[in-house]
Amino acid sequence: MKPKHPALPVAASAATAALLLSLTACGGDASADGDGSTVTVTVGYQSRTINTVTAGTLLRSLGYFEKQLNSLGDGVTYKVDWQDYATGAPITAQMTAGKIDIGSMGDFPLLINAARGKQLDKPTRLVSITGYNLRGGLNTIVTAPGSSLSSLKDLKGKKVSTSVGSAADGTLVRALQRVGLDAAKDIEKLNQQPAVGASALASGSADALSQFVAWPGLLAQQGKAKALYDGAQLNLPTFHGVTASEDFAKKRPAVLEAFLKAQTQATDYLDAHPVAAAEKVAKATGLPAEAVYLYNGAQGIATFDPAIKPQLVAALKKDVSILKDAKLTGDVDVDAFVDDRYVKKALGPAEYAERLAATPPKPAGEVWPKGARKTLPFASPAALLKHVAAHRGEVRAAYVPDATTGTLWFADQAVWVADGTELLPFVAPETAKTYVAGHGGARVVTYAEALERAS
């Protein structure tokens, strides 16, 4: 007898519940033809959520998964059906319908994926990680370029766009809590998809936007937004990961392991060729390569590694309460949801242990010269600025790490502080002001003045 399932959370609309339940009636795991000689594996991914590229956009462009499947030698012809979505929610709906075998999404959507799978008797498992940031820098709150808002407290009574149930929503809720504001009472939260929220910010119908990669960096790079809050100030890990249908994993473990081997190959390609990888993702998505590189570059905000690190699992457990308070899920058994057996087998015990122990690179600045296939690293912000000042017109993009959080940001969009001979970049104005308040003689300067001082 199947266990009785709890009712869907009240925050889920009736239409959404009906969609999920109706979809459950059709489909199964990886589909096979009549004699089983041809099998189609369906992968759901988010091309423009660029911290999932090693399990989606980049992986697809490199063809590694198909090559791994062809090498299985089991007499089966495999086909891969890549399905691109804007967010994790439709991937979850299709997974619980048996229509998608493998999917990738952010940490908060992963928890909803786990909850929906259990409720609808279509359990899923977290089988690997794509990109992560141990401090939370993948999410940022931004305002319009000409906005007078300069701190989180300024958001009281304002309209803030976010995608409810996303990691960016979690960042908004937690950040406001830390300054004594209640996201449910002290702001007007607009539940919008990222592109809609970006339009709302541009039109003035939203005062701020809290979103996940790559939207904040993209809007900043385009001059359509400026950072108000760096999610890394929370010092709580955020990540994206890969979830698989439990039925699919049990019935076709070799196929899942082939996917995870291919994901690892894509990760290694990104690490070895970060500029080329950014260009490939840009071509596939239409995003500017400079914005892609901000997150996925050699010193980017995200670190890519398929290993399921304990810090990320611990963070996932802390995320449950945010979703419960929003009535988007009930309790989620994170330990039961996390299943690293397949990625361990795909990588081998020694390599998995090595990746599990690996840490992100130390933050450093980079300059991407026009026409170059490699970036130039710099040991200090002042050295980077000196180079930029001496090569005006020759720089495609310049990136600097926040002096307190290490979050990479565009040099010309950073808030700069002069402290004696030091030049220090910050993602958000509030952190810059906090630094100035604690360092006598330090002051905020313009980017132009910072360049002049460094030259």
Kinemage of the C-alpha trace (Angstrom):
@kinemage 1
@onewidth
@group {chain A} dominant
@subgroup {mainchain}
@vectorlist {calphas} color= white
{ca met a 1} P 0.000 0.000 0.000
{ca lys a 2} L 1.296 3.444 -0.857
{ca pro a 3} L 1.761 5.825 2.058
{ca lys a 4} L -0.802 8.553 2.477
{ca his a 5} L 0.587 11.868 1.239
{ca pro a 6} L 0.165 15.171 3.086
{ca ala a 7} L -1.781 17.896 1.330
{ca leu a 8} L 0.147 20.296 -0.865
{ca pro a 9} L 1.222 23.457 1.020
{ca val a 10} L -1.448 26.153 1.064
{ca ala a 11} L 0.823 28.598 -0.751
{ca ala a 12} L 0.796 26.355 -3.823
{ca ser a 13} L -2.033 27.483 -6.075
{ca ala a 14} L -4.862 25.142 -6.981
{ca ala a 15} L -3.802 25.371 -10.595
{ca thr a 16} L -0.270 24.320 -9.747
{ca ala a 17} L -1.490 21.403 -7.669
{ca ala a 18} L -3.804 20.302 -10.451
{ca leu a 19} L -0.966 20.486 -12.968
{ca leu a 20} L 1.292 18.373 -10.808
{ca leu a 21} L -1.391 15.785 -10.153
{ca ser a 22} L -2.510 15.564 -13.767
{ca leu a 23} L 1.030 15.182 -15.012
{ca thr a 24} L 1.577 12.272 -12.645
{ca ala a 25} L -0.852 10.170 -14.615
{ca cys a 26} L 1.395 9.935 -17.654
{ca gly a 27} L 4.963 9.055 -18.506
{ca gly a 28} L 7.662 6.989 -16.858
{ca asp a 29} L 11.429 7.026 -16.508
{ca ala a 30} L 13.851 7.138 -19.464
{ca ser a 31} L 11.648 6.005 -22.329
{ca ala a 32} L 12.514 2.974 -24.447
{ca asp a 33} L 11.123 1.670 -27.693
{ca gly a 34} L 9.279 -1.627 -27.893
{ca asp a 35} L 12.312 -3.935 -27.887
{ca gly a 36} L 14.442 -1.728 -25.645
{ca ser a 37} L 17.101 -1.199 -28.311
{ca thr a 38} L 16.682 2.605 -28.209
{ca val a 39} L 16.395 4.605 -24.998
{ca thr a 40} L 15.699 8.331 -24.684
{ca val a 41} L 17.066 10.091 -21.607
{ca thr a 42} L 15.353 13.404 -20.831
{ca val a 43} L 17.397 16.125 -19.164
{ca gly a 44} L 15.784 19.296 -17.836
{ca tyr a 45} L 18.087 22.276 -17.484
{ca gln a 46} L 18.078 26.081 -17.240
{ca ser a 47} L 20.312 27.504 -19.943
{ca arg a 48} L 20.399 31.041 -18.520
{ca thr a 49} L 20.882 29.957 -14.898
{ca ile a 50} L 24.557 29.726 -15.646
{ca asn a 51} L 25.720 28.028 -12.449
{ca thr a 52} L 24.125 24.853 -13.790
{ca val a 53} L 26.080 24.877 -17.073
{ca thr a 54} L 28.200 21.813 -16.251
{ca ala a 55} L 24.962 19.818 -16.116
{ca gly a 56} L 23.198 21.798 -18.835
{ca thr a 57} L 24.265 24.440 -21.337
{ca leu a 58} L 28.009 23.764 -21.433
{ca leu a 59} L 27.589 20.009 -21.099
{ca arg a 60} L 25.147 19.994 -23.996
{ca ser a 61} L 27.417 22.087 -26.232
{ca leu a 62} L 30.403 19.807 -25.558
{ca gly a 63} L 28.482 16.587 -26.252
{ca tyr a 64} L 30.144 14.740 -23.377
{ca phe a 65} L 26.993 13.011 -22.141
{ca glu a 66} L 26.211 11.541 -25.539
{ca lys a 67} L 29.806 10.326 -25.837
{ca gln a 68} L 29.633 8.671 -22.420
{ca leu a 69} L 26.378 6.948 -23.356
{ca asn a 70} L 27.843 5.702 -26.628
{ca ser a 71} L 30.745 4.174 -24.722
{ca leu a 72} L 28.545 2.052 -22.431
{ca gly a 73} L 28.671 -0.844 -24.899
{ca asp a 74} L 25.411 -2.378 -23.694
{ca gly a 75} L 23.841 -2.779 -27.124
{ca val a 76} L 21.421 0.093 -26.544
{ca thr a 77} L 21.165 3.194 -28.737
{ca tyr a 78} L 20.767 6.248 -26.505
{ca lys a 79} L 19.187 9.552 -27.395
{ca val a 80} L 19.237 12.638 -25.166
{ca asp a 81} L 16.255 14.980 -25.092
{ca trp a 82} L 17.474 18.323 -23.685
{ca gln a 83} L 14.602 20.447 -22.340
{ca asp a 84} L 15.351 24.066 -21.463
{ca tyr a 85} L 13.342 25.909 -18.789
{ca ala a 86} L 13.522 29.352 -17.184
{ca thr a 87} L 13.288 28.091 -13.585
{ca gly a 88} L 13.350 24.904 -11.544
{ca ala a 89} L 9.576 24.713 -10.927
{ca pro a 90} L 8.566 23.282 -14.332
{ca ile a 91} L 11.466 20.826 -14.163
{ca thr a 92} L 10.079 19.575 -10.850
{ca ala a 93} L 6.568 19.326 -12.321
{ca gln a 94} L 7.868 17.259 -15.227
{ca met a 95} L 10.018 15.079 -12.966
{ca thr a 96} L 7.088 14.228 -10.717
{ca ala a 97} L 5.180 13.353 -13.888
{ca gly a 98} L 7.904 10.928 -14.950
{ca lys a 99} L 8.673 13.138 -17.956
{ca ile a 100} L 12.192 14.228 -16.946
{ca asp a 101} L 14.877 11.859 -15.667
{ca ile a 102} L 17.607 14.313 -14.635
{ca gly a 103} L 17.275 18.002 -13.770
{ca ser a 104} L 19.350 20.871 -12.409
{ca met a 105} L 18.243 23.778 -10.231
{ca gly a 106} L 19.133 25.942 -7.222
{ca asp a 107} L 19.121 24.951 -3.575
{ca phe a 108} L 15.664 26.221 -2.589
{ca pro a 109} L 13.998 24.710 -5.707
{ca leu a 110} L 15.834 21.457 -4.915
{ca leu a 111} L 14.061 21.314 -1.572
{ca ile a 112} L 10.708 21.899 -3.268
{ca asn a 113} L 11.700 19.166 -5.738
{ca ala a 114} L 12.298 16.794 -2.817
{ca ala a 115} L 9.030 17.718 -1.145
{ca arg a 116} L 6.887 17.413 -4.291
{ca gly a 117} L 8.501 14.120 -5.208
{ca lys a 118} L 7.667 12.647 -1.830
{ca gln a 119} L 4.113 14.022 -1.820
{ca leu a 120} L 3.347 12.591 -5.250
{ca asp a 121} L 5.137 9.269 -4.696
{ca lys a 122} L 7.729 10.168 -7.347
{ca pro a 123} L 10.788 10.578 -5.112
{ca thr a 124} L 13.880 12.360 -6.379
{ca arg a 125} L 17.452 12.471 -5.130
{ca leu a 126} L 20.180 15.135 -5.087
{ca val a 127} L 23.037 13.364 -6.888
{ca ser a 128} L 25.660 16.070 -7.507
{ca ile a 129} L 26.508 19.776 -7.269
{ca thr a 130} L 27.156 22.155 -10.165
{ca gly a 131} L 28.235 25.643 -8.969
{ca tyr a 132} L 28.389 26.915 -5.388
{ca asn a 133} L 29.513 29.861 -3.278
{ca leu a 134} L 30.258 29.166 0.359
{ca arg a 135} L 29.284 32.682 1.496
{ca gly a 136} L 26.103 33.151 -0.570
{ca gly a 137} L 27.441 35.447 -3.295
{ca leu a 138} L 25.318 33.893 -6.054
{ca asn a 139} L 22.340 36.041 -4.964
{ca thr a 140} L 22.276 39.846 -4.980
{ca ile a 141} L 19.742 42.590 -4.272
{ca val a 142} L 19.941 45.431 -6.794
{ca thr a 143} L 18.220 48.771 -7.354
{ca ala a 144} L 17.851 51.063 -10.338
{ca pro a 145} L 21.003 53.043 -11.255
{ca gly a 146} L 19.537 56.359 -10.105
{ca ser a 147} L 17.918 55.009 -6.931
{ca ser a 148} L 18.467 56.844 -3.647
{ca leu a 149} L 18.231 53.561 -1.707
{ca ser a 150} L 21.580 52.761 -0.088
{ca ser a 151} L 20.847 50.179 2.621
{ca leu a 152} L 18.529 47.289 3.388
{ca lys a 153} L 16.642 49.386 5.936
{ca asp a 154} L 15.720 51.730 3.090
{ca leu a 155} L 13.581 48.925 1.641
{ca lys a 156} L 10.931 49.347 4.341
{ca gly a 157} L 7.623 50.108 2.657
{ca lys a 158} L 9.109 49.541 -0.810
{ca lys a 159} L 8.215 47.141 -3.618
{ca val a 160} L 10.785 44.373 -4.045
{ca ser a 161} L 10.653 41.885 -6.915
{ca thr a 162} L 11.859 38.322 -6.412
{ca ser a 163} L 10.914 34.781 -7.378
{ca val a 164} L 9.147 33.308 -4.348
{ca gly a 165} L 10.655 29.973 -3.378
{ca ser a 166} L 13.996 30.719 -5.006
{ca ala a 167} L 17.359 31.077 -3.298
{ca ala a 168} L 17.221 34.804 -4.081
{ca asp a 169} L 13.969 35.017 -2.125
{ca gly a 170} L 15.693 33.247 0.758
{ca thr a 171} L 18.518 35.809 0.632
{ca leu a 172} L 15.985 38.643 0.729
{ca val a 173} L 14.143 37.177 3.711
{ca arg a 174} L 17.310 36.482 5.696
{ca ala a 175} L 18.968 39.808 4.861
{ca leu a 176} L 15.905 41.774 5.973
{ca gln a 177} L 15.670 39.730 9.185
{ca arg a 178} L 19.224 40.754 10.077
{ca val a 179} L 18.287 44.436 9.989
{ca gly a 180} L 15.037 43.912 11.888
{ca leu a 181} L 12.624 43.857 8.944
{ca asp a 182} L 9.972 41.258 8.153
{ca ala a 183} L 9.742 40.388 4.451
{ca ala a 184} L 6.070 39.471 4.925
{ca lys a 185} L 5.089 42.770 6.549
{ca asp a 186} L 7.657 45.501 5.975
{ca ile a 187} L 7.984 45.323 2.187
{ca glu a 188} L 5.614 44.641 -0.687
{ca lys a 189} L 7.028 41.507 -2.231
{ca leu a 190} L 6.351 41.039 -5.948
{ca asn a 191} L 6.483 37.383 -6.989
{ca gln a 192} L 7.966 37.642 -10.491
{ca gln a 193} L 10.183 35.699 -12.846
{ca pro a 194} L 13.658 37.267 -13.218
{ca ala a 195} L 13.008 38.833 -16.633
{ca val a 196} L 9.706 40.313 -15.445
{ca gly a 197} L 11.388 41.648 -12.325
{ca ala a 198} L 14.129 43.249 -14.400
{ca ser a 199} L 11.473 45.020 -16.480
{ca ala a 200} L 9.656 46.098 -13.307
{ca leu a 201} L 12.876 47.596 -11.951
{ca ala a 202} L 13.477 49.440 -15.223
{ca ser a 203} L 9.940 50.831 -15.334
{ca gly a 204} L 9.940 51.906 -11.697
{ca ser a 205} L 7.128 49.555 -10.683
{ca ala a 206} L 9.651 47.787 -8.409
{ca asp a 207} L 12.081 49.612 -6.141
{ca ala a 208} L 14.523 46.724 -5.873
{ca leu a 209} L 15.144 43.269 -7.290
{ca ser a 210} L 16.476 40.239 -5.409
{ca gln a 211} L 17.627 37.600 -7.884
{ca phe a 212} L 20.005 34.748 -8.547
{ca val a 213} L 22.756 34.358 -11.096
{ca ala a 214} L 23.124 35.731 -13.730
{ca trp a 215} L 20.557 38.535 -13.451
{ca pro a 216} L 22.199 40.905 -10.930
{ca gly a 217} L 25.571 40.833 -12.718
{ca leu a 218} L 23.918 41.061 -16.124
{ca leu a 219} L 21.870 44.135 -15.176
{ca ala a 220} L 24.889 45.781 -13.538
{ca gln a 221} L 27.042 45.110 -16.602
{ca gln a 222} L 24.365 46.642 -18.822
{ca gly a 223} L 24.131 49.720 -16.606
{ca lys a 224} L 20.528 48.892 -15.709
{ca ala a 225} L 21.068 48.241 -11.998
{ca lys a 226} L 23.458 48.777 -9.110
{ca ala a 227} L 24.060 46.478 -6.175
{ca leu a 228} L 22.331 47.219 -2.880
{ca tyr a 229} L 23.227 44.032 -0.994
{ca asp a 230} L 25.824 41.322 -1.598
{ca gly a 231} L 24.356 37.936 -0.641
{ca ala a 232} L 27.790 36.876 0.607
{ca gln a 233} L 27.267 39.162 3.603
{ca leu a 234} L 25.022 36.392 4.984
{ca asn a 235} L 28.011 34.024 5.005
{ca leu a 236} L 25.695 31.094 4.231
{ca pro a 237} L 26.421 28.742 1.309
{ca thr a 238} L 24.298 28.826 -1.835
{ca phe a 239} L 24.531 26.332 -4.660
{ca his a 240} L 22.940 24.646 -7.667
{ca gly a 241} L 22.720 20.901 -8.042
{ca val a 242} L 21.529 17.911 -10.030
{ca thr a 243} L 18.469 15.925 -9.044
{ca ala a 244} L 17.421 12.594 -10.517
{ca ser a 245} L 14.266 10.548 -10.383
{ca glu a 246} L 14.737 7.724 -7.883
{ca asp a 247} L 13.056 5.274 -10.279
{ca phe a 248} L 15.392 6.304 -13.079
{ca ala a 249} L 18.470 6.059 -10.834
{ca lys a 250} L 17.522 2.540 -9.719
{ca lys a 251} L 16.560 1.250 -13.160
{ca arg a 252} L 19.398 2.849 -15.117
{ca pro a 253} L 22.309 3.482 -12.722
{ca ala a 254} L 24.875 3.157 -15.534
{ca val a 255} L 23.153 5.972 -17.445
{ca leu a 256} L 23.127 8.233 -14.387
{ca glu a 257} L 26.795 7.469 -13.741
{ca ala a 258} L 27.518 8.291 -17.398
{ca phe a 259} L 25.833 11.659 -16.875
{ca leu a 260} L 27.881 12.363 -13.758
{ca lys a 261} L 31.113 11.390 -15.521
{ca ala a 262} L 30.176 13.749 -18.345
{ca gln a 263} L 29.339 16.495 -15.843
{ca thr a 264} L 32.775 16.059 -14.295
{ca gln a 265} L 34.375 16.329 -17.733
{ca ala a 266} L 32.456 19.557 -18.356
{ca thr a 267} L 33.601 20.855 -14.965
{ca asp a 268} L 37.213 20.095 -15.839
{ca tyr a 269} L 36.781 21.814 -19.219
{ca leu a 270} L 35.375 24.933 -17.539
{ca asp a 271} L 38.281 25.014 -15.069
{ca ala a 272} L 40.893 24.533 -17.790
{ca his a 273} L 39.311 26.851 -20.380
{ca pro a 274} L 37.230 29.435 -18.464
{ca val a 275} L 37.185 32.046 -21.246
{ca ala a 276} L 36.259 29.519 -23.944
{ca ala a 277} L 33.579 28.083 -21.651
{ca ala a 278} L 32.120 31.548 -21.057
{ca glu a 279} L 32.052 32.178 -24.802
{ca lys a 280} L 30.276 28.842 -25.428
{ca val a 281} L 27.647 29.593 -22.796
{ca ala a 282} L 27.215 33.128 -24.139
{ca lys a 283} L 26.667 31.803 -27.658
{ca ala a 284} L 24.085 29.279 -26.469
{ca thr a 285} L 22.159 31.671 -24.211
{ca gly a 286} L 22.534 35.121 -25.725
{ca leu a 287} L 23.996 36.390 -22.456
{ca pro a 288} L 27.068 38.643 -22.680
{ca ala a 289} L 30.214 36.572 -22.179
{ca glu a 290} L 31.484 39.222 -19.732
{ca ala a 291} L 28.501 38.582 -17.432
{ca val a 292} L 28.907 34.814 -17.735
{ca tyr a 293} L 32.582 35.100 -16.815
{ca leu a 294} L 31.753 37.166 -13.711
{ca tyr a 295} L 30.131 34.066 -12.235
{ca asn a 296} L 31.833 31.174 -14.033
{ca gly a 297} L 35.357 32.503 -14.632
{ca ala a 298} L 38.655 31.454 -13.089
{ca gln a 299} L 38.025 33.711 -10.065
{ca gly a 300} L 34.267 33.820 -10.582
{ca ile a 301} L 31.603 34.024 -7.906
{ca ala a 302} L 30.845 30.329 -8.400
{ca thr a 303} L 33.110 27.354 -7.823
{ca phe a 304} L 32.225 24.246 -9.827
{ca asp a 305} L 32.584 20.775 -8.328
{ca pro a 306} L 30.239 17.766 -8.537
{ca ala a 307} L 31.105 16.583 -5.000
{ca ile a 308} L 28.307 17.045 -2.454
{ca lys a 309} L 30.149 18.907 0.290
{ca pro a 310} L 28.956 18.677 3.917
{ca gln a 311} L 28.767 22.504 4.131
{ca leu a 312} L 26.219 22.522 1.329
{ca val a 313} L 24.103 19.803 2.900
{ca ala a 314} L 24.157 21.704 6.203
{ca ala a 315} L 23.055 24.873 4.403
{ca leu a 316} L 20.228 22.971 2.713
{ca lys a 317} L 18.920 21.915 6.115
{ca lys a 318} L 18.884 25.558 7.242
{ca asp a 319} L 16.959 26.529 4.105
{ca val a 320} L 14.012 24.298 5.026
{ca ser a 321} L 12.736 26.724 7.675
{ca ile a 322} L 12.569 29.594 5.164
{ca leu a 323} L 10.367 27.550 2.828
{ca lys a 324} L 8.229 26.272 5.701
{ca asp a 325} L 7.619 29.822 6.951
{ca ala a 326} L 6.520 30.762 3.432
{ca lys a 327} L 4.220 27.685 3.437
{ca leu a 328} L 5.911 26.357 0.286
{ca thr a 329} L 6.885 23.026 1.864
{ca gly a 330} L 6.472 21.075 5.041
{ca asp a 331} L 9.356 19.214 6.630
{ca val a 332} L 11.975 17.894 4.195
{ca asp a 333} L 14.209 14.958 5.076
{ca val a 334} L 17.420 16.367 3.587
{ca asp a 335} L 19.528 13.359 4.575
{ca ala a 336} L 17.162 11.042 2.684
{ca phe a 337} L 17.145 13.390 -0.328
{ca val a 338} L 20.931 13.576 -0.638
{ca asp a 339} L 22.407 10.526 -2.381
{ca asp a 340} L 26.086 10.716 -3.338
{ca arg a 341} L 26.474 7.013 -4.180
{ca tyr a 342} L 26.276 7.545 -7.917
{ca val a 343} L 28.739 10.423 -8.132
{ca lys a 344} L 31.146 8.563 -5.851
{ca lys a 345} L 31.035 5.571 -8.158
{ca ala a 346} L 31.326 7.729 -11.274
{ca leu a 347} L 34.430 9.488 -9.971
{ca gly a 348} L 35.983 6.699 -7.935
{ca pro a 349} L 36.638 6.890 -4.170
{ca ala a 350} L 40.045 8.610 -4.377
{ca glu a 351} L 39.025 11.362 -6.789
{ca tyr a 352} L 35.754 11.939 -4.962
{ca ala a 353} L 37.577 12.371 -1.652
{ca glu a 354} L 40.000 14.781 -3.291
{ca arg a 355} L 37.199 16.887 -4.742
{ca leu a 356} L 35.291 16.795 -1.475
{ca ala a 357} L 38.296 18.323 0.304
{ca ala a 358} L 38.982 20.942 -2.390
{ca thr a 359} L 38.374 24.609 -1.513
{ca pro a 360} L 37.577 27.637 -3.701
{ca pro a 361} L 40.517 29.649 -5.047
{ca lys a 362} L 41.618 32.742 -3.159
{ca pro a 363} L 39.786 35.798 -4.557
{ca ala a 364} L 41.795 37.849 -7.043
{ca gly a 365} L 41.162 40.467 -9.693
{ca glu a 366} L 41.204 39.780 -13.422
{ca val a 367} L 41.319 41.830 -16.604
{ca trp a 368} L 39.937 40.429 -19.841
{ca pro a 369} L 41.731 42.213 -22.703
{ca lys a 370} L 39.821 42.680 -25.940
{ca gly a 371} L 40.476 39.847 -28.377
{ca ala a 372} L 42.258 37.727 -25.749
{ca arg a 373} L 41.596 34.066 -25.018
{ca lys a 374} L 42.979 34.388 -21.500
{ca thr a 375} L 42.527 36.864 -18.684
{ca leu a 376} L 45.278 38.625 -16.732
{ca pro a 377} L 45.304 38.054 -12.940
{ca phe a 378} L 46.269 40.827 -10.499
{ca ala a 379} L 47.430 40.522 -6.918
{ca ser a 380} L 45.849 43.788 -5.767
{ca pro a 381} L 43.006 46.123 -6.814
{ca ala a 382} L 45.493 48.989 -7.205
{ca ala a 383} L 47.612 46.948 -9.637
{ca leu a 384} L 44.518 46.072 -11.640
{ca leu a 385} L 43.407 49.705 -11.791
{ca lys a 386} L 46.883 50.804 -12.868
{ca his a 387} L 46.735 48.341 -15.770
{ca val a 388} L 43.223 49.450 -16.761
{ca ala a 389} L 44.255 53.111 -16.647
{ca ala a 390} L 47.249 52.386 -18.900
{ca his a 391} L 45.198 50.372 -21.406
{ca arg a 392} L 42.023 52.404 -21.801
{ca gly a 393} L 40.015 51.155 -24.749
{ca glu a 394} L 41.797 47.801 -24.721
{ca val a 395} L 39.906 46.198 -21.830
{ca arg a 396} L 36.867 44.024 -22.485
{ca ala a 397} L 36.058 43.620 -18.779
{ca ala a 398} L 37.767 44.080 -15.423
{ca tyr a 399} L 36.763 42.195 -12.273
{ca val a 400} L 37.634 42.832 -8.622
{ca pro a 401} L 36.796 40.899 -5.417
{ca asp a 402} L 34.883 42.668 -2.639
{ca ala a 403} L 37.351 43.635 0.100
{ca thr a 404} L 35.225 41.990 2.801
{ca thr a 405} L 33.286 39.124 1.176
{ca gly a 406} L 35.506 38.225 -1.780
{ca thr a 407} L 32.533 38.393 -4.177
{ca leu a 408} L 33.751 39.246 -7.664
{ca trp a 409} L 32.207 42.312 -9.304
{ca phe a 410} L 32.786 44.522 -12.315
{ca ala a 411} L 35.472 47.063 -11.459
{ca asp a 412} L 33.549 49.945 -13.022
{ca gln a 413} L 30.397 48.997 -11.056
{ca ala a 414} L 32.105 48.517 -7.673
{ca val a 415} L 31.998 51.027 -4.819
{ca trp a 416} L 35.597 52.194 -4.312
{ca val a 417} L 37.202 53.312 -1.051
{ca ala a 418} L 40.537 55.098 -0.733
{ca asp a 419} L 42.300 54.278 2.532
{ca gly a 420} L 45.707 55.941 2.467
{ca thr a 421} L 47.497 54.400 -0.497
{ca glu a 422} L 45.100 51.454 -0.627
{ca leu a 423} L 42.192 51.252 -3.063
{ca leu a 424} L 39.484 48.847 -1.938
{ca pro a 425} L 36.442 47.661 -3.950
{ca phe a 426} L 33.051 46.721 -2.511
{ca val a 427} L 29.974 45.266 -4.208
{ca ala a 428} L 27.456 47.317 -2.214
{ca pro a 429} L 27.481 50.855 -0.767
{ca glu a 430} L 26.539 49.752 2.752
{ca thr a 431} L 29.615 47.548 3.179
{ca ala a 432} L 31.808 50.350 1.847
{ca lys a 433} L 30.294 52.786 4.354
{ca thr a 434} L 30.799 50.280 7.167
{ca tyr a 435} L 34.481 50.016 6.245
{ca val a 436} L 34.868 53.810 6.091
{ca ala a 437} L 33.208 54.195 9.501
{ca gly a 438} L 35.786 51.875 11.035
{ca his a 439} L 38.871 53.344 9.328
{ca gly a 440} L 39.724 56.944 10.024
{ca gly a 441} L 40.691 58.850 6.905
{ca ala a 442} L 39.136 56.349 4.511
{ca arg a 443} L 36.545 57.693 2.085
{ca val a 444} L 34.384 56.586 -0.818
{ca val a 445} L 35.712 57.703 -4.217
{ca thr a 446} L 34.422 57.434 -7.753
{ca tyr a 447} L 35.747 54.836 -10.186
{ca ala a 448} L 37.341 57.624 -12.213
{ca glu a 449} L 39.138 58.930 -9.128
{ca ala a 450} L 40.274 55.397 -8.233
{ca leu a 451} L 41.756 55.002 -11.710
{ca glu a 452} L 43.511 58.366 -11.428
{ca arg a 453} L 44.949 57.483 -8.019
{ca ala a 454} L 46.245 54.147 -9.317
{ca ser a 455} L 47.832 55.501 -12.501
